[in-house]
Amino acid sequence: MTTHETAGHATTTGLDNRKVMMWAFIGSDCLFFASLVSTYLLYRGKSVVGPYPYEVFNIPYTSVSAFVLLMSSLTMVLALGAIQRGDHTRLRIWLLATSILGCIFLGGQYFEFTVFVEQGVTLQGNLFGSSFFTLTSFHGLHVTFGVVILMSFFVMSLRGRLSQEQSLNIELAGLYWHFVDIVWIVIFTVVYLIEAPNIVH
């Protein structure tokens, strides 16, 4: 932890108060997503009318989307490393790359939603549609918010308003972004992969 981070921002834990707040937010958001995932699992198999998950899920397609989002965590790490070294050119490159990968994921999710709706899966159609769209839409909103944050930092860097001493801002954005990625790993596993045996058969 740098002197700049501790000066005027330290808490009794020794951590910067902004980092404490971010961890508190992530903790509360974990509970939020845990409730959504639990609701989906409780309703799984309870729909009395179709379409059903195994009829609409495309595991290979969603696997590609998951890979894209996971790769964005790597570019986020590279962005943090760049600003900590004072390399603003690479900082902008990796921030932009992370944002683009996030947008690709969101585009893939939008396309998937469109296909599902065409096949009869809607928010009001059955329990599967209601719980699925609620869970994945809230995750998509988190990704969208993350992209907005990253692009804001990208613009700040272009204008020379993001210094090496402000690397904590990028670190906090990275914590949020990694959290969003981890949430998607959980969703992909318990929502999509759990249906894989049914899709095969």
C-alpha positions as CSV (number, residue, x, y, z in Angstrom):
1,M,0.0,0.0,0.0
2,T,1.4,3.4,-1.0
3,T,1.7,6.4,1.2
4,H,-0.7,8.2,-1.1
5,E,-3.3,5.6,-0.5
6,T,-3.0,5.7,3.3
7,A,-2.8,9.5,3.7
8,G,-6.3,10.8,4.6
9,H,-8.1,7.6,3.5
10,A,-6.9,5.0,6.0
11,T,-9.3,3.1,8.3
12,T,-8.7,1.3,11.5
13,T,-8.1,-1.9,9.5
14,G,-5.2,-0.2,7.7
15,L,-7.0,-0.4,4.4
16,D,-8.0,2.6,2.3
17,N,-11.7,3.4,3.1
18,R,-12.5,3.2,-0.6
19,K,-11.3,-0.3,-0.8
20,V,-13.3,-1.2,2.3
21,M,-16.4,0.2,0.7
22,M,-15.8,-1.8,-2.5
23,W,-15.4,-5.0,-0.5
24,A,-18.6,-4.2,1.4
25,F,-20.4,-3.6,-1.8
26,I,-19.1,-6.9,-3.3
27,G,-20.2,-8.7,-0.2
28,S,-23.7,-7.4,-0.4
29,D,-23.9,-8.1,-4.1
30,C,-22.8,-11.7,-3.4
31,L,-25.9,-12.1,-1.3
32,F,-28.0,-10.5,-4.0
33,F,-26.8,-12.9,-6.7
34,A,-26.9,-15.8,-4.3
35,S,-30.6,-15.1,-3.8
36,L,-31.2,-15.0,-7.6
37,V,-29.3,-18.2,-8.2
38,S,-31.1,-19.9,-5.4
39,T,-34.4,-18.8,-6.8
40,Y,-33.5,-20.2,-10.2
41,L,-32.5,-23.5,-8.7
42,L,-35.6,-23.7,-6.6
43,Y,-37.8,-23.2,-9.7
44,R,-35.7,-25.5,-11.9
45,G,-37.9,-28.2,-13.3
46,K,-41.0,-26.7,-11.9
47,S,-42.3,-25.2,-15.2
48,V,-45.5,-26.9,-16.3
49,V,-45.3,-25.5,-19.8
50,G,-42.4,-25.1,-22.2
51,P,-40.0,-24.1,-23.6
52,Y,-37.6,-25.8,-21.2
53,P,-33.9,-25.0,-20.7
54,Y,-32.6,-28.0,-22.6
55,E,-34.7,-27.0,-25.6
56,V,-33.2,-23.6,-26.0
57,F,-29.7,-23.6,-24.5
58,N,-26.7,-23.5,-26.8
59,I,-23.8,-24.6,-24.6
60,P,-21.0,-24.1,-27.2
61,Y,-22.3,-20.5,-28.0
62,T,-22.5,-19.6,-24.3
63,S,-19.1,-21.1,-23.7
64,V,-17.6,-18.7,-26.2
65,S,-19.3,-15.8,-24.4
66,A,-18.0,-17.0,-21.1
67,F,-14.4,-17.3,-22.5
68,V,-14.6,-13.7,-23.8
69,L,-15.6,-12.4,-20.4
70,L,-12.9,-14.4,-18.7
71,M,-10.3,-13.0,-21.1
72,S,-11.5,-9.5,-20.1
73,S,-10.2,-10.2,-16.6
74,L,-6.7,-10.8,-18.0
75,T,-6.8,-7.4,-19.9
76,M,-8.1,-5.8,-16.7
77,V,-5.0,-7.1,-14.8
78,L,-2.8,-5.8,-17.5
79,A,-4.4,-2.4,-17.3
80,L,-3.8,-2.2,-13.5
81,G,-0.2,-3.3,-14.1
82,A,0.3,-0.6,-16.7
83,I,-0.9,2.3,-14.5
84,Q,1.2,1.1,-11.6
85,R,4.2,1.3,-13.9
86,G,3.1,4.7,-15.1
87,D,2.6,3.4,-18.7
88,H,-0.5,5.3,-19.8
89,T,-0.4,4.1,-23.4
90,R,-0.8,0.5,-22.4
91,L,-3.3,1.5,-19.7
92,R,-5.5,3.0,-22.4
93,I,-5.0,0.0,-24.7
94,W,-6.0,-2.5,-22.0
95,L,-8.9,-0.5,-20.6
96,L,-10.3,-0.2,-24.2
97,A,-9.7,-3.9,-24.7
98,T,-11.5,-4.8,-21.5
99,S,-14.4,-2.6,-22.5
100,I,-14.6,-4.1,-26.0
101,L,-14.6,-7.6,-24.6
102,G,-17.4,-6.6,-22.2
103,C,-19.4,-5.2,-25.1
104,I,-18.9,-8.4,-27.1
105,F,-20.2,-10.4,-24.2
106,L,-23.2,-8.1,-23.9
107,G,-23.9,-8.3,-27.6
108,G,-23.7,-12.1,-27.3
109,Q,-26.2,-12.0,-24.4
110,Y,-28.6,-9.8,-26.3
111,F,-28.4,-12.1,-29.3
112,E,-29.1,-15.1,-27.0
113,F,-32.1,-13.3,-25.5
114,T,-33.5,-12.5,-28.9
115,V,-33.2,-16.2,-30.0
116,F,-34.9,-17.3,-26.7
117,V,-37.8,-14.9,-27.2
118,E,-38.2,-16.2,-30.8
119,Q,-38.5,-19.7,-29.4
120,G,-41.1,-18.7,-26.8
121,V,-39.0,-18.1,-23.7
122,T,-40.3,-14.8,-22.1
123,L,-40.3,-13.2,-18.7
124,Q,-44.0,-14.0,-18.3
125,G,-44.0,-17.4,-20.1
126,N,-43.1,-19.8,-17.4
127,L,-41.0,-20.1,-14.2
128,F,-37.9,-20.9,-16.2
129,G,-38.2,-17.7,-18.3
130,S,-38.9,-15.6,-15.3
131,S,-36.1,-16.8,-13.1
132,F,-33.6,-17.0,-16.1
133,F,-34.2,-13.5,-17.5
134,T,-34.2,-12.0,-14.0
135,L,-30.8,-13.5,-13.1
136,T,-29.0,-13.0,-16.4
137,S,-30.4,-9.5,-16.9
138,F,-29.2,-8.3,-13.6
139,H,-25.7,-9.7,-14.4
140,G,-25.8,-8.0,-17.8
141,L,-26.6,-4.7,-16.0
142,H,-23.6,-5.1,-13.8
143,V,-21.4,-5.7,-16.9
144,T,-22.9,-2.6,-18.6
145,F,-22.1,-0.5,-15.5
146,G,-18.5,-1.9,-15.5
147,V,-18.0,-1.0,-19.1
148,V,-19.2,2.6,-18.4
149,I,-16.7,2.9,-15.5
150,L,-13.9,1.6,-17.7
151,M,-14.6,3.9,-20.6
152,S,-14.8,6.8,-18.1
153,F,-11.3,6.0,-16.9
154,F,-10.2,5.6,-20.6
155,V,-11.4,9.1,-21.3
156,M,-9.9,10.5,-18.2
157,S,-6.5,9.0,-19.2
158,L,-6.8,10.5,-22.7
159,R,-7.3,13.9,-21.0
160,G,-4.3,13.4,-18.7
161,R,-6.6,13.3,-15.6
162,L,-5.5,9.8,-14.4
163,S,-2.1,9.7,-12.8
164,Q,0.0,6.8,-11.6
165,E,-0.8,7.9,-8.0
166,Q,-4.5,7.2,-8.7
167,S,-3.9,3.6,-9.5
168,L,-6.2,2.6,-6.7
169,N,-9.1,3.8,-8.8
170,I,-8.2,1.2,-11.5
171,E,-7.6,-1.4,-8.8
172,L,-11.1,-0.9,-7.4
173,A,-12.6,-1.0,-10.9
174,G,-10.7,-4.3,-11.4
175,L,-12.1,-5.8,-8.2
176,Y,-15.6,-5.0,-9.4
177,W,-14.8,-6.4,-12.9
178,H,-13.4,-9.6,-11.5
179,F,-16.4,-10.0,-9.3
180,V,-18.7,-9.7,-12.3
181,D,-16.6,-12.4,-14.1
182,I,-16.8,-14.8,-11.1
183,V,-20.5,-14.3,-10.9
184,W,-20.8,-15.3,-14.6
185,I,-18.7,-18.5,-13.9
186,V,-21.3,-19.4,-11.2
187,I,-24.2,-18.7,-13.5
188,F,-22.7,-20.5,-16.4
189,T,-22.1,-23.6,-14.2
190,V,-25.4,-23.8,-12.3
191,V,-27.7,-22.6,-15.1
192,Y,-26.2,-23.8,-18.3
193,L,-23.8,-26.7,-17.6
194,I,-26.3,-28.3,-15.3
195,E,-28.6,-28.8,-18.3
196,A,-25.8,-30.2,-20.5
197,P,-26.7,-33.9,-19.9
198,N,-30.3,-33.2,-20.9
199,I,-29.2,-31.4,-24.1
200,V,-27.0,-34.3,-25.1
201,H,-29.8,-36.8,-24.6
